[in-house]
Amino acid sequence: MGLTQKKEKEYSVTRKLSFKGTAVRNLGDLSLNQDRPDLTDTLNTQHRSPGLKGELQANTGDIRSIWPKIVEYTGLSEYESKVYLSLLSLRNAGARKLSLHCDVPRTKVYGTLKKLIDYGLVVEIPGSQKQFAPSHPNEAFDTVLSLTKKKALDFDTVVQTLVKTYEKNKEDTGPQKKLIWYLDENDDVKGKCSEIIRQSHEELIILTNEDGLGILFNSAHRLLDEVQEEGVEVKLYSPLDPKHNALARELAYIYQVKPVEVETPLLFINSDQRRFLLARIATQGKENPFESAVFSDDQTLLQLVSLLLIDGKNKAIMNLLPA
């Protein structure tokens, strides 16, 4: 029998072996949810993540550099990973050449090769001088890859069960945490005001005192015009009466302006009943017109704040903050 035929026979035997490395022994037998093909498709794509793909492309000239990934995903040792990757680069080699190529001590190479042969990752090519060749990666790591996918599917089933339990019982858990964000005078409160105004698609409600209306007109009047032209209904509430104040009268030509009692130095922006910003206006003369602000897209908080600020007839505001 020729060398080529003998080599093919050795490969055919190797392909029948399963990888019995540490990773396989630790994964164990997993139960599956067979009705989740969407996750399977995701796994088929995500096991080649963009980060790893970029890393592999960057190292096409030296495949040995990804040995930490082999250690992480398969459970092979550092020496085992380096020897296998070196064989992929060399196609076949003897122990001495491998030692020089993969930076593994020659005294460790033979023992490492024996383990890799046992795992089905390497085959020995018969001859007067011992040569070794790598098994095809798809066949070598098929068991590990399959068990990893099964483990991910099984864990996804566990998570979905936890989610269902959480959703079922959340109404009976008592107080719930709401998320609200805080900005101080060093943050860009004006920029956040503009952002929330720009997010409006249907209705924009702004409530502020006389100073706040002036700040709004000077810094965001063009933005208000833009959202109004896009079909957003803009409603301004302030103590300025269009009948007696030129600024309020000018704004009333474009927007809905309603006079209300606003004693507190604040600016309240309600965007589409979905998000809000509540800012405290600084005293006149300060460089930053706002001292602080909070904002959130939690609609329960928005409803509570709206109840505190505006009465049922949209005529008055409570004095919530100290002067």
C-alpha positions in Angstrom: 0.0 0.0 0.0 1.4 3.4 -1.0 1.9 6.3 1.4 -1.0 8.3 -0.1 -3.4 5.4 0.3 -2.2 4.7 3.8 -2.7 8.3 4.8 -6.2 8.4 3.4 -7.0 5.2 5.4 -5.7 6.8 8.6 -7.9 9.9 7.9 -11.0 7.8 7.4 -10.4 6.1 10.7 -9.8 9.5 12.4 -13.1 10.9 11.1 -15.0 8.2 13.0 -13.6 9.4 16.3 -15.2 12.1 18.4 -13.2 14.8 20.1 -12.9 13.6 23.7 -11.2 16.7 25.1 -11.9 18.5 28.3 -14.5 20.8 26.8 -16.6 17.8 25.7 -16.4 16.1 29.0 -17.4 19.2 30.9 -20.4 20.1 28.6 -22.3 17.0 29.5 -25.7 15.9 28.2 -28.1 18.7 27.4 -31.8 18.8 27.0 -33.1 20.8 24.0 -36.0 22.9 23.0 -36.4 21.7 19.4 -38.9 24.4 18.5 -36.5 27.3 18.3 -35.0 27.4 14.8 -34.6 31.2 15.0 -32.0 30.9 17.7 -30.2 28.1 15.8 -30.0 30.5 12.8 -28.6 33.1 15.1 -26.0 30.8 16.5 -24.9 29.7 13.1 -24.2 33.4 12.4 -23.0 34.6 15.7 -20.4 31.9 16.3 -18.5 33.9 13.7 -18.8 37.2 15.5 -17.7 40.4 13.8 -14.9 40.9 16.4 -13.5 37.4 15.9 -13.9 37.6 12.1 -11.9 40.8 12.1 -9.3 39.3 14.3 -9.0 36.3 12.0 -8.7 38.4 8.9 -6.0 40.5 10.6 -4.1 37.4 11.4 -4.4 35.4 8.1 -0.7 35.5 7.8 -0.2 33.7 11.1 -3.1 31.5 12.2 -1.1 30.6 15.4 -2.0 33.9 17.0 -5.6 32.8 17.7 -4.6 30.0 20.0 -6.3 31.7 23.0 -9.6 31.4 21.2 -9.0 27.7 20.7 -8.3 27.3 24.4 -11.4 29.3 25.4 -13.8 27.5 23.1 -12.5 23.9 23.1 -10.8 23.4 26.5 -7.5 22.4 24.8 -4.3 23.5 26.6 -2.0 26.2 25.3 0.5 23.7 23.9 -2.2 21.6 22.3 -3.7 24.7 20.6 -0.4 25.9 19.4 0.7 22.6 18.0 -2.6 22.0 16.2 -2.6 25.5 14.7 1.0 25.1 13.6 0.1 21.9 11.8 -2.7 23.7 10.0 -0.1 26.2 8.7 2.5 23.6 7.8 0.0 20.9 6.6 2.4 18.2 7.9 5.6 18.3 9.9 7.9 16.4 12.3 8.2 17.1 16.0 11.4 19.2 15.6 10.0 21.4 12.9 6.8 21.8 14.9 8.7 22.8 18.0 10.5 25.6 16.1 7.3 26.7 14.4 4.9 26.8 17.4 7.3 27.8 20.2 6.6 24.7 22.3 9.5 23.0 23.9 10.6 19.9 21.9 10.4 17.8 25.1 6.7 18.7 25.3 5.8 18.3 21.6 5.7 14.5 21.5 3.4 14.3 24.6 1.2 17.0 23.1 0.9 15.3 19.8 0.0 12.0 21.5 -2.9 13.8 23.2 -4.0 15.4 20.0 -4.0 12.1 18.2 -6.2 10.6 21.0 -8.6 13.6 20.6 -8.8 12.9 16.9 -7.3 16.3 16.0 -4.0 15.0 14.6 -3.0 11.9 12.6 0.5 10.3 12.4 1.8 9.7 8.8 3.7 6.4 8.8 7.3 6.5 7.5 10.9 6.2 8.6 10.6 9.7 10.1 7.5 10.5 12.1 5.4 13.1 10.4 2.1 14.5 11.7 -0.9 16.1 9.9 -4.0 18.0 11.3 -7.5 16.7 10.9 -10.0 18.8 9.1 -11.3 21.5 11.6 -15.0 20.9 10.8 -14.5 17.2 11.7 -12.1 17.8 14.5 -14.4 20.2 16.4 -17.8 19.1 15.2 -18.7 17.5 18.6 -17.6 20.6 20.6 -19.4 23.0 18.3 -22.6 20.9 18.4 -22.6 20.7 22.1 -21.9 24.4 22.5 -24.9 25.2 20.3 -27.1 22.8 22.3 -25.9 24.3 25.5 -26.8 27.8 24.2 -30.3 26.6 23.1 -30.9 25.0 26.4 -29.9 28.1 28.3 -32.1 30.3 26.1 -35.0 28.0 27.1 -34.1 28.6 30.7 -34.0 32.3 30.3 -37.4 32.4 28.5 -38.9 30.5 31.4 -37.5 33.0 33.8 -38.9 35.9 31.7 -42.4 34.4 31.7 -42.2 33.9 35.4 -41.1 37.5 36.0 -43.7 38.9 33.7 -46.4 36.9 35.4 -45.5 37.9 38.9 -44.2 41.5 38.4 -47.6 43.1 39.2 -47.6 41.4 42.7 -44.0 42.3 43.6 -44.8 45.6 45.3 -42.9 48.9 44.5 -41.2 49.0 41.1 -38.1 50.9 40.2 -38.4 53.7 37.7 -35.5 55.2 35.7 -34.9 58.9 35.7 -31.8 60.8 34.5 -30.3 63.8 36.2 -28.3 66.7 34.8 -26.5 69.4 36.8 -25.4 72.9 35.8 -22.2 71.4 34.2 -24.3 69.3 31.7 -25.8 70.5 28.5 -29.4 71.0 29.7 -30.2 73.3 26.7 -29.0 70.6 24.3 -31.2 68.0 26.1 -34.2 70.4 25.8 -33.6 70.6 22.0 -33.2 66.9 21.7 -36.6 66.2 23.4 -38.3 68.9 21.3 -36.8 67.3 18.1 -38.2 63.9 19.1 -41.8 65.1 19.0 -44.0 63.8 16.3 -47.6 64.7 17.4 -47.8 67.0 20.4 -45.4 69.2 22.3 -46.4 70.8 25.6 -44.1 73.4 27.2 -44.8 75.0 30.6 -42.5 77.6 32.0 -42.3 81.0 33.7 -41.5 84.3 32.0 -37.8 83.8 32.2 -38.1 80.3 30.7 -40.2 81.5 27.9 -37.5 84.0 27.0 -34.7 81.4 27.2 -36.8 79.1 25.0 -37.5 81.8 22.4 -33.8 82.8 22.2 -32.3 79.3 21.9 -35.0 77.1 20.3 -37.4 79.2 18.3 -36.2 77.9 15.0 -36.4 74.3 16.2 -40.0 75.0 17.4 -40.8 76.3 14.0 -39.4 73.2 12.4 -41.4 70.7 14.4 -44.5 72.8 14.0 -44.1 72.8 10.2 -43.7 69.0 10.4 -47.2 68.8 11.9 -46.5 68.8 15.6 -49.1 70.6 17.7 -47.1 73.0 19.9 -48.7 74.3 23.1 -47.0 76.9 25.3 -48.2 77.6 28.9 -46.7 80.6 30.7 -47.8 83.6 32.8 -47.4 85.9 29.8 -50.7 86.9 28.3 -50.8 87.5 24.5 -53.2 90.3 25.1 -50.7 92.3 27.2 -47.2 90.9 26.3 -45.5 91.4 22.9 -43.4 88.2 23.1 -46.5 86.1 24.0 -48.5 87.8 21.2 -45.8 87.0 18.7 -45.6 83.4 19.7 -49.4 83.1 19.6 -49.4 83.8 15.9 -47.8 80.4 15.4 -48.4 78.3 18.5 -51.1 77.8 21.0 -50.2 80.1 23.9 -52.2 79.9 27.1 -51.6 82.1 30.2 -51.2 80.1 33.4 -49.9 80.9 36.9 -46.3 79.9 37.0 -44.5 81.0 40.2 -41.8 78.4 40.1 -38.6 79.0 38.1 -38.9 75.8 35.9 -39.2 74.6 32.4 -41.3 71.5 31.7 -41.3 69.8 28.3 -43.8 67.0 27.5 -43.1 65.3 24.2 -45.9 63.2 22.8 -46.9 62.1 26.3 -44.0 59.7 26.0 -41.0 61.6 27.5 -40.4 64.7 29.5 -37.8 67.1 30.9 -38.1 69.2 34.0 -35.4 71.8 34.5 -34.9 74.4 37.2 -34.1 77.8 35.8 -31.1 79.7 37.2 -31.3 83.2 38.6 -30.7 85.9 36.0 -27.1 86.9 35.3 -25.7 83.3 35.5 -23.8 82.0 32.5 -25.8 78.8 32.5 -29.5 79.5 32.3 -30.3 76.1 34.0 -29.2 74.9 37.4 -30.3 71.3 37.0 -32.8 69.0 35.2 -34.3 65.6 35.2 -35.6 63.7 32.2 -37.2 60.3 31.6 -39.2 58.3 29.0 -41.2 56.5 31.8 -44.8 57.4 31.1 -46.0 56.7 34.7 -43.5 59.3 36.0 -44.6 61.7 33.2 -48.3 61.4 34.3 -47.4 62.0 37.9 -45.3 65.1 37.1 -48.0 66.4 34.8 -50.6 66.1 37.6 -48.4 68.0 40.0 -47.7 70.8 37.6 -50.9 71.5 35.7 -54.4 71.3 37.1 -57.3 69.7 35.3 -58.3 73.0 33.6 -54.7 73.8 32.5 -54.9 77.1 34.5 -52.5 76.9 37.4 -49.3 75.3 38.6 -48.3 74.4 42.1 -45.2 76.0 43.7 -43.0 72.9 43.9 -39.5 74.3 44.3 -38.1 76.9 46.7 -37.5 80.3 45.2 
